[in-house]
């Protein structure tokens, strides 16, 4: 009767060695291993003992199968379990709880058997769950050959020789490798993504003593036999494909256990930024006592291939055993469901051959680590060609897919990506029913993989092994012996070694890391950078104006590099500047550079925003008084415009004040006060940059040259006004064009002579507005529909809303003959308690406003003239007024409010093409 045994224990107990020896004692045997790398290592060992003709190697990407093979070395997923062999072993069975691969290990534990002997190899944590599964397994424990001790934390540069640093991301592995290159002469790199050929070459660097340090991912924890004295954890958390999580004590113990070789004791500890191990975890790792595994990943293997729907249902069938847990997130099942949803493939696929073919395609491994969506697109693309079991991928199609993979590339990332891609096509080449000429493509893909592997090994060695580093760093301390050069692209070399790049005034160390190694290189190179930095600061301090530019990010650039950033100042028109970089330069050189940049920024603001700059410095605006002065303050705060429709009471601006505002570069009408030049694209952009730098909030720029544009619901009033626009329902209208449209509406009202009047559709072009949005804009002027077309519902006539009308005499007064108030009588009712003829007090600016200082630059307004006594005139006859005339009032101060309109406006027609500075002078 065949025996079933479990050999359990920690690392360095010789479990795998024991299984190989037992296998070679039988006439036939098979062993399943967790990694392709380890399978290749065991294959080489068995070939050495039994010969090439007796040993087969079966993995997803490699298949060496002599006709008379007696021993089968496989990855667990690729085990041909249908073959009858005397001996069968499954290694690292604790991987049965892995989210992605666990169900395959569980299936082998439950079903894979040798006719004479079966061994299950793994951690002691599996003892209980094997018992719960009633497998009648004889479990034995093997003790570790050496002891494992906690060594505590140590800096990377202080680690002893023969140490392996473990990290959990490619970026971290590379950063540590570069530091060890500079400080210790180099390091070997081992990651799961490497091909066996590259991995073996890197391991040989370490094993031969050519380098004394190894940097690896957690792939080191699975069966790699190395002469490592200490394992140093650079991190204790990793991304497992779904989330970032902490390592379990068992996972940390599996990795730490790689320290120590046979009878030589090993150590483990932390390095870099890794948090220290808790005392209970330290004891657990040292004593190899971890929480038992309670349940395993499981998937039904008795599948129903009648249709794609029945296959999906059978995959989801529960185990019925509490220790066997189904994983709903398996990648191959997700891809199969996507196939069923695809109209070009599923969902009505029936027949065992068709369904089996789709299931084979769905199980293509994700070598690229592209995730569910990225991998799914690749598989569905293959399925379009190979869904028919009789279909084959032709030689031309394969050649096209491999064409870009053969070209030589120098960088590590590209080589790794190409290796991942070639692994996909190597897997396909080992499926005889997928390709037209699989034998040829197996050789071709193997050849490409070997060439890429060699290139990757060369690139890794070049990047992470350099014994001259220590000599360089020693030379950097002797300033008189340094030869420092700066290339045209900013690359800094010292004694022929590249130490970093100078971008503007900021030095970027040659290392990509931001922690230990970046600091080491920077501190070593700072003395060499001194003369170069001094020369560059002097060049910037004497640069012409056209050498600088203001970037959207609120920075000043020089030769396309950021050299200074804008910081909040007293107000948005007076930002502070800070250099980006040059931290170690001499103070007087930095001061000279800052002064030049401040001068340039001031001149640039005067060029782009002359009105703002002149008002700010007091060069203009001294003649402004009363309401005009208050509006000037508010416009400077706003940036470009303020909305006057909601002012209560509406601003009362005299003709003289309007003329003074116009002379100062400002405009004030009935709808808005605005700065025409601030509505130009360059000015709008600069205002957005300056205000964003002051507030720290994002400021958008209006579409260039737009008379109006639709609002997305996120434009704040302050943003619109800073760009020179007013809100009209769901559309922004440029302030000068809003004034022009208001003038046109007033004109139509006067021409009609009745409360209800027509507005032609072509008026929408005044504000560049679509016709269907024009009614909403008209309502923004205080108008409401008076008449509508009974068939279409379109508005045919408009009227002013009564509660807002201000164009006639005060309520209760009858107009003079002709419908106008007598000359000298404005439309504004005198304030109660104010002497007749007295001028209203001007609106005063907010004393806390950052622009209140501007008031001191302007002379005080002259005292109001004493009211002259006038002879009373007999009022003209009062015509009867209709109810509509008595009630119609606009929502805002009406465009024809005669009290706020100059004589010039009444006699002047608007220009044909209004722009930011040539609108009708309804406000002049």
C-alpha positions in Angstrom: 0.0 0.0 0.0 1.3 3.5 -0.9 2.5 5.6 2.0 1.5 9.2 2.5 3.9 11.2 4.6 4.3 14.8 5.6 7.7 16.2 6.4 7.3 19.4 8.3 9.6 21.9 9.7 11.3 25.4 9.3 13.8 26.4 6.7 17.3 24.8 6.6 16.0 21.4 7.8 16.9 19.6 4.5 13.3 18.7 3.6 13.8 19.3 -0.2 17.2 17.5 -0.2 15.5 14.6 1.6 12.7 14.4 -1.0 15.2 14.5 -3.9 17.2 11.7 -2.4 14.1 9.6 -1.8 12.9 10.2 -5.4 16.2 9.1 -6.9 15.9 5.9 -4.9 12.8 4.9 -6.9 12.8 3.9 -10.5 10.3 6.8 -11.4 9.4 9.9 -9.6 8.0 13.4 -9.7 8.4 16.5 -7.6 6.4 19.7 -7.7 8.3 22.9 -6.6 7.0 26.4 -5.9 9.2 28.3 -8.3 10.5 27.9 -11.8 13.9 29.1 -10.5 14.0 26.3 -8.0 12.7 23.7 -10.5 15.6 24.5 -12.8 18.1 24.2 -9.9 16.7 20.8 -8.9 16.6 19.7 -12.5 20.4 20.4 -12.9 21.1 18.5 -9.8 19.1 15.4 -10.8 20.5 15.5 -14.4 24.0 15.4 -12.8 23.1 12.3 -11.0 20.9 10.5 -13.5 21.8 11.9 -16.9 19.8 14.2 -19.3 17.9 11.3 -21.0 16.3 10.3 -17.7 15.1 13.7 -16.4 12.3 15.9 -17.7 11.7 19.6 -16.7 8.1 20.8 -17.0 7.2 24.4 -16.2 4.8 26.8 -17.8 7.6 28.3 -19.9 10.0 25.5 -20.3 9.5 21.9 -21.3 12.4 19.4 -21.6 10.8 16.0 -22.0 13.1 13.1 -23.2 11.2 10.1 -24.6 12.3 7.8 -21.9 12.3 10.2 -19.0 11.9 8.6 -15.5 12.1 11.7 -13.2 9.8 14.7 -13.6 10.9 18.0 -12.1 8.0 20.5 -12.3 6.4 23.6 -10.9 3.4 22.6 -8.9 1.0 24.1 -11.5 2.7 22.1 -14.4 2.8 18.7 -12.7 1.5 16.1 -15.2 -0.4 14.3 -12.4 -2.0 11.8 -14.8 1.4 10.1 -15.2 2.0 7.0 -12.9 5.2 7.3 -10.9 6.4 5.4 -7.9 7.4 8.5 -5.9 5.7 11.9 -5.8 6.5 15.0 -3.7 4.9 18.4 -3.3 7.2 21.1 -1.8 6.2 24.2 0.3 2.6 22.9 0.8 1.9 25.9 3.1 1.3 27.9 -0.1 -2.1 26.2 -0.2 -3.4 29.2 1.8 -2.1 31.7 -0.9 -4.9 33.7 -2.5 -3.7 33.2 -6.1 -2.0 29.8 -6.3 -3.4 28.1 -3.2 -6.1 26.1 -4.8 -3.5 24.3 -7.0 -1.4 23.3 -4.0 -4.6 22.1 -2.2 -5.6 20.0 -5.2 -2.1 18.3 -5.2 -2.3 17.7 -1.5 -5.7 16.0 -1.9 -5.2 14.1 -5.1 -1.6 13.8 -6.4 -0.2 10.5 -5.3 2.8 8.2 -6.1 2.1 4.5 -6.5 4.6 3.7 -3.8 5.4 6.8 -1.8 4.0 10.4 -1.5 5.7 13.2 0.4 4.2 16.5 1.4 6.9 19.0 2.4 6.2 22.3 4.3 5.9 24.2 7.4 4.9 22.9 10.8 1.8 25.1 10.7 0.2 22.7 8.3 0.0 19.8 10.7 -3.4 20.6 12.1 -5.2 21.2 8.8 -3.8 18.0 7.3 -5.3 16.2 10.3 -8.6 18.0 9.8 -8.8 16.8 6.1 -8.7 13.2 7.3 -5.9 12.3 4.8 -4.4 9.5 7.0 -1.0 11.2 6.7 2.0 10.3 8.8 3.5 13.6 9.8 7.0 14.0 11.1 9.0 17.0 12.1 12.5 17.9 11.2 14.6 20.2 13.3 16.7 23.1 11.9 20.4 22.3 11.5 21.4 25.7 12.9 20.0 28.3 15.2 18.5 31.7 14.2 19.1 34.8 16.3 17.7 38.3 16.3 20.5 40.8 15.6 18.5 44.0 15.9 18.6 47.1 13.6 21.7 48.2 11.6 22.3 50.8 8.9 22.7 49.4 5.4 26.2 50.7 5.2 27.0 49.0 8.6 25.8 45.5 7.6 28.4 42.8 7.8 29.6 41.0 4.7 27.5 38.0 3.5 24.3 39.9 4.2 21.1 39.8 2.2 18.8 42.9 2.3 15.1 42.0 1.7 12.8 44.7 0.2 9.3 44.4 -1.3 9.3 46.7 -4.3 11.5 47.0 -7.4 12.2 50.7 -6.6 13.4 49.9 -3.1 15.6 47.0 -4.3 17.3 49.2 -6.9 17.8 52.1 -4.4 19.5 49.8 -1.9 21.5 48.2 -4.6 22.8 51.6 -5.7 23.7 52.6 -2.1 25.7 49.4 -1.6 27.4 50.0 -5.0 28.6 53.4 -3.8 29.5 52.4 -0.2 30.5 48.7 -0.5 31.5 48.2 -4.1 28.3 46.5 -5.3 25.5 44.0 -4.7 23.8 41.1 -6.5 20.1 41.5 -7.3 17.6 38.6 -7.0 13.9 39.0 -7.8 11.1 36.7 -8.8 10.6 38.5 -12.1 14.1 37.5 -13.3 14.6 34.6 -15.7 16.4 31.6 -14.3 19.4 32.4 -16.4 19.6 36.0 -15.0 19.0 34.8 -11.5 21.7 32.2 -11.6 24.2 34.7 -13.0 23.4 37.2 -10.2 23.6 34.5 -7.6 27.0 33.5 -8.9 28.2 37.1 -8.4 27.4 36.7 -4.7 28.4 33.1 -4.2 31.8 33.6 -5.8 32.6 36.5 -3.5 32.8 39.0 -6.3 30.3 41.0 -4.2 29.5 40.6 -0.5 25.9 41.7 -0.5 22.6 40.5 -2.0 19.5 42.6 -2.4 16.3 40.5 -3.0 12.6 40.4 -2.8 10.7 37.8 -0.8 11.5 35.3 -3.6 14.6 34.5 -1.5 12.3 32.8 1.0 11.4 30.0 -1.4 14.1 27.4 -1.6 17.1 29.5 -2.8 20.2 28.0 -1.2 22.7 30.8 -0.5 25.6 31.4 1.9 23.8 34.2 3.8 24.9 35.0 7.4 22.3 37.8 8.0 18.9 38.7 6.6 18.2 42.4 7.0 14.5 43.5 6.4 14.3 46.9 4.7 10.5 46.8 5.1 7.9 44.6 6.8 4.9 45.3 4.6 4.2 44.5 1.0 1.6 44.8 -1.8 0.1 41.3 -2.4 -1.6 42.2 -5.6 -4.8 43.6 -3.9 -3.6 45.6 -0.9 -0.7 46.7 1.1 -0.4 44.6 4.3 2.0 43.6 7.0 4.0 40.4 6.8 2.7 37.7 9.0 5.1 36.2 11.5 5.2 33.0 9.5 6.1 34.9 6.3 8.8 36.8 8.1 10.1 33.5 9.6 10.2 31.9 6.1 12.4 34.8 4.8 14.6 35.1 8.0 15.2 31.4 7.9 17.4 31.8 4.8 20.1 33.1 7.1 22.5 30.3 8.2 23.8 27.4 6.1 23.6 23.9 7.3 25.5 24.0 10.7 26.3 27.7 10.5 24.0 29.9 12.7 22.2 32.8 11.1 20.9 36.2 12.1 18.0 38.5 11.2 17.2 42.1 11.9 16.1 45.4 10.4 17.7 48.1 8.3 16.8 51.3 6.7 13.4 52.6 7.6 12.0 49.2 8.7 10.2 49.3 12.0 11.7 47.0 14.7 10.2 43.5 15.2 8.0 43.2 18.3 9.3 40.9 21.0 6.7 38.2 20.6 7.4 38.0 16.8 11.2 37.8 17.5 10.6 34.8 19.8 8.2 33.2 17.3 10.9 33.4 14.5 13.7 32.3 16.7 11.7 29.3 18.0 9.9 28.6 14.7 6.5 28.7 16.4 3.7 30.3 14.4 -0.1 30.3 14.3 -1.4 27.1 12.7 -3.1 27.2 9.2 -6.8 26.9 9.8 -8.1 26.6 6.2 -6.8 26.2 2.6 -7.7 27.7 -0.7 -9.8 25.3 -2.7 -11.5 25.1 -6.1 -13.6 22.3 -7.6 -11.6 20.3 -10.1 -14.5 18.1 -11.3 -15.6 20.5 -14.0 -18.6 20.5 -16.3 -17.5 21.3 -19.8 -20.9 21.1 -21.5 -21.1 24.9 -21.9 -19.3 28.0 -20.7 -22.1 28.6 -18.2 -22.0 25.1 -16.7 -18.2 25.4 -16.5 -18.5 28.7 -14.5 -21.1 27.2 -12.3 -19.0 24.1 -11.6 -16.0 26.2 -10.7 -18.1 28.0 -8.1 -19.3 24.8 -6.5 -18.5 24.8 -2.7 -16.3 22.2 -1.1 -18.6 21.2 1.7 -15.6 21.0 4.1 -15.0 23.8 6.6 -11.2 23.7 6.1 -11.5 24.2 2.3 -12.3 27.8 1.5 -13.2 29.0 -2.0 -11.5 32.1 -3.4 -13.9 34.3 -5.5 -11.1 36.5 -6.9 -9.1 34.0 -9.0 -7.7 35.6 -12.1 -8.5 32.8 -14.5 -12.1 32.6 -13.4 -12.5 36.3 -13.8 -11.1 36.1 -17.3 -13.5 33.2 -18.1 -16.4 35.3 -17.0 -15.3 38.1 -19.2 -15.2 35.7 -22.1 -18.8 34.7 -21.3 -19.9 38.3 -21.4 -18.1 39.1 -24.7 -20.5 39.0 -27.6 -17.8 37.9 -29.9 -16.9 34.8 -27.8 -19.7 33.9 -25.4 -22.1 33.4 -23.7 -23.6 30.6 -25.8 -20.5 28.5 -26.3 -21.3 24.8 -26.0 -19.5 21.6 -26.5 -16.5 20.2 -24.5 -13.8 21.0 -27.1 -14.9 24.6 -27.4 -15.3 25.1 -23.7 -12.0 23.4 -22.8 -10.2 25.6 -25.3 -11.6 28.8 -23.6 -10.6 27.5 -20.2 -7.1 26.8 -21.4 -6.8 30.4 -22.7 -8.2 31.8 -19.5 -5.5 30.1 -17.5 -2.7 31.9 -19.3 -0.5 33.3 -16.4 -0.2 37.0 -16.0 3.6 37.2 -16.4 3.5 40.9 -17.0 1.6 41.6 -13.6 -0.8 43.8 -15.6 -3.7 43.2 -13.3 -7.2 41.8 -14.2 -8.1 44.4 -16.8 -4.7 44.5 -18.5 -4.3 40.7 -18.6 -8.0 40.3 -19.6 -7.5 42.4 -22.7 -4.5 40.3 -23.8 -6.4 37.0 -23.3 -9.5 38.2 -25.1 -7.4 39.3 -28.0 -5.9 35.8 -28.2 -9.3 34.3 -27.9 -10.6 36.1 -31.0 -8.1 34.0 -33.0 -7.9 30.8 -30.9 -11.4 30.3 -29.6 -11.9 27.6 -32.3 -10.0 24.4 -31.1 -8.8 23.9 -34.7 -7.5 27.4 -35.0 -3.7 28.1 -34.8 -1.7 31.3 -34.4 0.3 31.5 -37.7 4.0 32.1 -38.1 3.4 35.7 -39.4 1.3 36.6 -36.4 3.9 35.2 -34.0 6.7 37.0 -35.8 4.9 40.3 -35.5 4.5 39.8 -31.8 8.1 38.9 -31.2 9.6 41.6 -33.5 9.8 44.4 -31.0 11.1 42.0 -28.3 14.3 41.2 -30.1 15.7 44.7 -30.3 18.5 45.5 -27.8 17.6 48.0 -25.1 19.9 49.3 -22.4 17.7 50.0 -19.5 16.7 47.5 -16.8 13.0 48.3 -16.8 12.6 47.8 -20.5 14.5 44.5 -20.4 12.3 43.2 -17.5 9.2 44.2 -19.4 10.4 42.4 -22.5 11.3 39.3 -20.5 7.8 39.3 -19.0 6.3 39.5 -22.5 8.6 36.7 -23.9 7.5 34.5 -21.0 3.9 34.9 -22.2 4.8 33.7 -25.8 7.1 31.0 -24.4 4.1 29.7 -22.5 2.1 29.8 -25.7 4.8 28.0 -27.7 4.6 25.1 -25.3 1.0 24.6 -26.2 1.1 22.4 -29.3 -2.5 23.2 -30.1 -2.1 27.0 -30.1 0.6 27.6 -32.7 1.0 26.6 -36.3 4.7 25.7 -35.8 5.2 25.3 -32.0 8.6 23.5 -32.2 10.2 26.4 -34.1 8.7 29.0 -31.8 9.9 27.1 -28.6 13.4 27.4 -29.9 12.9 31.0 -31.0 11.4 32.2 -27.7 14.1 30.4 -25.7 16.8 32.1 -27.8 15.2 35.6 -27.2 14.8 34.9 -23.5 18.4 33.9 -23.1 19.6 37.0 -25.0 17.4 39.3 -22.9 18.5 37.5 -19.7 22.2 38.0 -20.5 21.5 41.7 -21.4 19.6 42.1 -18.1 22.4 40.5 -16.1 24.8 42.9 -17.8 22.7 45.9 -17.1 22.2 44.9 -13.4 25.9 44.4 -13.0 26.8 47.7 -14.6 24.3 49.5 -12.4 24.9 47.9 -9.1 28.5 46.7 -9.1 31.3 49.3 -9.1 34.4 48.9 -6.8 35.6 52.4 -7.8 32.9 54.0 -5.7 34.8 54.0 -2.5 37.7 55.6 -4.2 35.5 58.3 -5.6 33.9 59.1 -2.2 37.3 59.3 -0.6 38.5 61.7 -3.4 35.4 63.9 -2.9 36.7 64.9 0.5 39.9 66.3 -1.0 38.6 69.4 -2.7 41.9 70.4 -4.2 42.1 67.2 -6.1 38.6 67.2 -7.5 38.0 67.6 -11.3 34.4 68.7 -11.6 32.5 69.1 -14.9 29.0 70.2 -15.9 27.6 69.0 -19.2 25.2 70.9 -21.4 22.3 68.8 -20.1 23.2 69.6 -16.5 25.0 66.3 -15.7 27.6 66.7 -13.0 30.7 64.5 -13.0 33.4 64.4 -10.4 36.7 62.7 -11.3 34.9 61.1 -14.3 32.0 59.7 -12.2 28.4 60.9 -12.6 27.2 62.1 -9.2 24.0 63.8 -10.3 22.3 66.4 -12.4 21.9 70.1 -11.8 18.4 71.2 -12.9 18.1 75.0 -12.5 19.5 75.5 -9.0 18.4 72.1 -7.7 20.9 69.2 -7.5 19.4 65.8 -8.1 21.7 63.0 -6.9 22.4 60.2 -9.3 20.5 57.8 -7.1 16.7 57.5 -7.6 16.2 56.9 -3.8 15.3 59.7 -1.5 16.7 58.3 1.8 20.1 57.0 2.8 21.9 56.7 -0.5 20.6 60.0 -1.8 22.0 61.8 1.3 25.3 60.0 1.0 25.9 61.1 -2.6 24.7 64.6 -2.0 26.8 65.2 1.0 29.8 63.8 -0.8 29.3 66.0 -3.9 28.3 69.3 -2.3 31.9 70.5 -2.0 32.4 69.9 -5.7 29.2 71.7 -6.6 30.3 74.9 -4.9 32.0 76.6 -7.8 29.4 75.4 -10.3 26.6 76.7 -8.2 28.3 80.1 -7.7 28.8 80.5 -11.5 25.2 79.6 -12.2 23.8 82.1 -9.6 25.9 84.8 -11.2 24.6 83.9 -14.7 21.0 84.2 -13.5 21.6 87.5 -11.7 22.8 89.0 -14.9 20.4 87.4 -17.3 18.2 89.5 -19.6 14.4 89.7 -19.2 13.6 87.3 -22.0 15.5 84.5 -20.2 12.8 84.2 -17.6 9.2 83.0 -17.7 6.3 82.7 -15.3 5.0 79.1 -15.2 1.4 78.1 -14.5 2.6 76.3 -11.4 3.5 79.7 -9.8 7.2 79.3 -10.5 9.8 81.3 -12.4 11.8 79.3 -15.0 15.2 79.9 -16.5 16.2 77.8 -19.5 13.1 75.7 -19.0 14.1 74.8 -15.4 12.3 76.1 -12.3 14.5 78.3 -10.2 12.1 80.2 -7.9 8.6 79.9 -6.6 6.0 82.5 -5.6 4.9 82.6 -2.0 2.1 84.6 -0.3 2.9 88.3 0.2 1.1 91.3 1.6 -1.4 91.0 -1.2 -1.7 89.1 -4.5 0.0 91.9 -6.4 3.0 91.7 -4.1 4.2 88.1 -3.8 7.4 87.0 -2.2 10.0 84.8 -4.0 12.0 81.8 -2.8 14.8 80.1 -4.7 14.3 76.4 -5.6 17.6 74.8 -4.6 21.0 76.4 -4.0 20.6 75.7 -0.3 24.4 75.5 0.3 25.3 78.5 -1.8 26.7 81.7 -0.3 24.1 84.1 1.0 25.2 87.2 -1.0 25.0 85.3 -4.3 21.5 84.0 -3.5 20.4 87.6 -2.5 21.6 89.0 -5.8 19.7 86.4 -7.7 16.5 86.9 -5.8 16.8 90.7 -6.4 17.1 90.2 -10.1 14.1 87.9 -10.1 12.0 90.4 -8.1 12.9 93.1 -10.6 11.9 90.9 -13.5 8.6 89.9 -11.9 7.8 93.6 -11.2 8.5 94.6 -14.8 6.5 91.6 -16.1 3.5 92.6 -14.0 3.8 96.2 -15.2 3.9 94.9 -18.8 0.9 92.5 -18.5 -1.1 94.3 -15.8 -0.2 98.0 -16.3 -3.5 99.3 -14.7 -3.1 97.2 -11.6 0.6 98.1 -11.2 0.1 101.8 -11.7 -2.8 101.9 -9.3 -0.9 99.9 -6.8 2.1 102.2 -6.9 0.0 105.4 -7.0 1.2 106.4 -10.5 -2.4 106.8 -11.5 -5.7 107.0 -9.7 -4.9 110.2 -7.7 -7.9 111.9 -9.3 -10.3 109.2 -8.2 -12.8 110.2 -5.5 -15.9 109.0 -3.8 -17.6 106.0 -5.4 -15.0 105.8 -8.1 -12.2 105.4 -5.5 -14.2 102.6 -3.8 -14.8 100.8 -7.0 -11.0 101.0 -7.8 -10.2 99.4 -4.5 -12.7 96.6 -5.1 -11.5 96.0 -8.7 -7.9 95.6 -7.5 -9.1 93.1 -4.9 -11.2 91.2 -7.5 -8.7 91.2 -10.3 -10.7 92.1 -13.3 -14.5 92.8 -12.6 -17.2 93.2 -10.0 -20.9 92.5 -10.5 -23.0 95.6 -9.9 -26.4 94.0 -10.4 -26.8 93.1 -6.8 -25.6 96.4 -5.4 -28.2 98.1 -3.2 -28.4 100.9 -3.7 -26.8 100.9 -7.1 -23.6 102.9 -7.4 -24.2 106.6 -8.1 -21.3 107.6 -10.2 -21.1 111.1 -11.8 -19.9 111.9 -15.3 -16.7 113.3 -13.9 -16.0 110.2 -11.9 -16.6 108.0 -14.9 -14.1 110.1 -16.9 -11.6 109.8 -14.1 -12.0 106.0 -14.0 -11.6 105.8 -17.7 -8.4 107.8 -17.6 -7.1 105.4 -14.9 -7.9 102.3 -17.1 -11.2 101.4 -15.4 -14.8 101.2 -16.6 -18.0 101.3 -14.6 -21.5 100.8 -16.1 -24.8 99.6 -14.9 -24.0 95.9 -14.9 -20.4 95.7 -14.0 -17.2 97.6 -13.2 -14.2 96.1 -14.9 -10.6 96.6 -16.1 -10.6 96.1 -19.9 -7.0 95.1 -20.2 -7.4 92.5 -17.5 -9.7 90.5 -19.8 -6.9 89.8 -22.3 -5.6 86.2 -22.2 -2.1 87.0 -21.0 -3.5 89.1 -18.2 -6.1 86.5 -17.2 -3.3 83.9 -17.0 -1.1 86.1 -14.8 -4.0 87.0 -12.5 -4.8 83.3 -12.0 -1.1 82.5 -11.2 -0.6 85.4 -8.8 -3.9 84.8 -6.9 -3.3 81.0 -6.7 0.2 81.7 -5.2 -1.4 84.0 -2.7 -4.2 81.7 -1.6 -2.8 78.3 -2.2 -6.0 77.4 -4.1 -6.2 76.3 -7.7 -7.3 79.1 -10.0 -8.6 78.4 -13.5 -8.2 80.5 -16.6 -11.1 81.4 -18.8 -11.1 80.0 -22.4 -8.9 82.2 -24.5 -10.8 85.0 -26.2 -14.2 83.7 -25.2 -17.1 86.2 -25.1 -18.9 83.7 -22.9 -18.6 80.1 -21.9 -20.7 77.5 -20.2 -20.2 77.0 -16.4 -19.5 73.5 -15.0 -20.9 74.3 -11.6 -17.4 74.6 -10.0 -16.5 78.2 -10.9 -16.6 80.3 -7.8 -17.7 84.0 -8.1 -14.3 85.2 -7.2 -12.7 83.1 -9.9 -15.1 84.4 -12.5 -14.6 88.0 -11.5 -10.8 87.6 -11.4 -11.1 86.6 -15.1 -13.4 89.5 -16.0 -16.6 87.5 -16.3 -20.1 87.7 -14.7 -22.4 84.8 -14.0 -25.6 84.7 -16.0 -27.4 81.5 -15.0 -25.3 78.6 -16.3 -23.1 80.8 -18.5 -20.3 83.2 -17.8 -20.3 86.5 -19.9 -17.4 88.8 -20.3 -18.0 92.0 -18.4 -17.5 94.4 -21.3 -19.8 92.4 -23.5 -22.4 92.2 -20.8 -22.3 96.0 -20.8 -22.7 96.1 -24.5 -25.7 93.7 -24.4 -27.3 95.8 -21.7 -26.9 98.9 -23.9 -28.5 97.0 -26.8 -31.5 95.9 -24.6 -31.9 99.5 -23.5 -31.9 100.7 -27.0 -34.6 98.2 -28.0 -36.7 99.3 -25.0 -36.5 103.0 -26.0 -37.3 102.3 -29.6 -40.4 100.3 -28.6 -41.8 103.0 -26.3 -43.9 100.3 -24.5 -43.2 98.1 -21.4 -43.2 95.0 -23.6 -40.6 95.0 -26.4 -38.9 92.6 -28.8 -35.3 91.4 -28.7 -34.0 90.0 -32.0 -32.2 86.6 -31.8 -29.1 88.0 -33.4 -28.3 89.9 -30.1 -27.0 86.5 -28.8 -24.0 87.1 -31.0 -23.0 90.1 -28.9 -22.0 87.8 -26.1 -21.1 84.8 -28.3 -23.9 82.8 -26.8 -25.9 79.9 -28.4 -29.5 80.9 -29.2 -31.1 78.4 -26.8 -29.1 79.8 -23.8 -29.8 83.5 -24.7 -33.2 83.8 -22.8 -31.4 82.8 -19.5 -28.8 85.6 -20.1 -31.6 88.1 -20.8 -33.2 87.2 -17.5 -30.0 88.1 -15.9 -30.6 91.8 -16.9 -33.8 91.8 -14.8 -36.2 91.0 -17.7 -39.0 88.5 -17.8 -41.1 87.1 -20.7 -44.1 89.4 -21.5 -45.5 87.4 -24.5 -44.8 83.9 -25.8 -45.6 82.2 -29.1 -48.6 79.9 -28.3 -47.3 77.2 -30.6 -43.6 77.1 -29.9 -43.5 78.6 -26.5 -40.7 80.9 -27.5 -40.6 84.3 -25.9 -41.6 87.0 -28.4 -41.6 90.1 -26.1 -39.9 91.0 -22.9 -40.5 93.4 -20.0 -38.7 94.6 -16.9 -39.6 93.1 -13.6 -41.5 95.7 -11.5 -39.6 95.2 -8.3 -36.4 96.2 -10.0 -37.4 99.0 -12.3 -35.4 102.2 -11.7 -35.7 104.0 -15.0 -38.6 106.3 -14.2 -39.1 108.9 -11.5 -39.5 107.8 -7.9 -42.6 105.9 -7.2 -45.6 108.2 -6.6 -44.2 110.9 -9.0 -45.6 111.5 -12.4 -43.2 111.9 -15.3 -42.9 115.2 -17.2 -44.2 115.5 -20.7 -42.5 113.1 -23.0 -42.0 110.5 -20.3 -38.7 111.8 -19.0 -38.2 113.4 -15.6 -37.4 117.2 -15.6 -33.8 118.1 -16.2 -31.9 118.2 -12.9 -34.2 115.5 -11.4 -32.5 112.1 -11.3 -34.1 108.8 -11.0 -32.8 108.3 -7.5 -35.0 109.2 -4.6 -33.2 111.6 -2.1 -32.2 110.0 1.1 -34.6 110.8 3.9 -33.1 113.4 6.2 -30.5 114.5 3.7 -30.7 118.2 2.5 -31.9 118.5 -1.0 -28.9 118.8 -3.4 -26.5 117.3 -0.9 -24.1 114.8 -2.4 -24.3 111.3 -0.9 -21.3 110.2 1.2 -18.9 108.2 -1.0 -18.5 104.5 -0.3 -15.4 103.9 1.8 -13.1 100.9 1.3 -12.7 98.1 3.8 -10.0 99.3 6.2 -8.8 95.7 6.5 -8.4 95.4 2.7 -4.8 94.8 1.5 -5.4 97.7 -0.8 -6.5 100.1 1.8 -2.9 101.5 1.7 -3.8 102.8 -1.8 -6.1 105.4 -0.2 -3.1 107.2 1.3 -1.7 107.7 -2.2 -4.8 109.5 -3.4 -5.6 113.1 -2.5 -8.8 113.6 -0.4 -11.9 114.6 -2.3 -12.9 118.3 -2.3 -15.7 119.3 0.0 -19.1 119.0 -1.6 -20.4 122.3 -3.0 -23.0 124.2 -1.1 -26.5 123.7 -2.6 -27.7 126.6 -4.7 -31.1 127.9 -4.2 -33.2 127.4 -7.3 -36.4 128.9 -8.4 -39.3 126.5 -8.3 -40.5 125.6 -11.8 -44.0 124.8 -12.5 -44.1 121.1 -13.3 -45.3 120.1 -16.7 -48.5 118.3 -17.3 -48.5 114.7 -16.1 -49.6 112.2 -18.7 -51.6 109.2 -17.6 -49.4 106.2 -17.0 -50.5 102.7 -17.8 -50.4 99.9 -15.2 -47.6 98.2 -17.1 -45.5 101.4 -17.1 -46.1 101.9 -13.5 -45.0 98.4 -12.5 -42.2 97.4 -15.0 -38.8 97.5 -13.3 -35.6 95.6 -14.2 -33.9 93.1 -11.9 -30.8 95.3 -12.0 -30.4 99.0 -12.5 -32.1 99.4 -15.9 -29.9 99.9 -18.9 -31.7 103.2 -19.7 -31.5 104.7 -16.2 -30.8 108.2 -17.2 -29.3 109.2 -13.9 -26.3 107.0 -14.6 -25.9 107.7 -18.3 -23.7 110.4 -19.8 -24.8 112.7 -22.6 -22.2 111.1 -24.8 -23.8 107.7 -24.4 -27.2 109.0 -25.4 -25.7 110.3 -28.7 -23.3 107.5 -29.6 -24.0 104.1 -31.3 -22.0 101.1 -30.2 -19.0 99.9 -32.3 -19.5 97.0 -34.7 -17.1 94.6 -33.0 -16.7 95.1 -29.3 -13.5 94.0 -27.6 -12.2 94.3 -24.1 -11.5 98.0 -24.5 -13.9 99.2 -27.2 -17.4 98.6 -25.7 -20.1 101.2 -26.0 -19.4 104.1 -23.6 -22.6 103.5 -21.6 -20.4 103.9 -18.7 -18.1 106.7 -19.9 
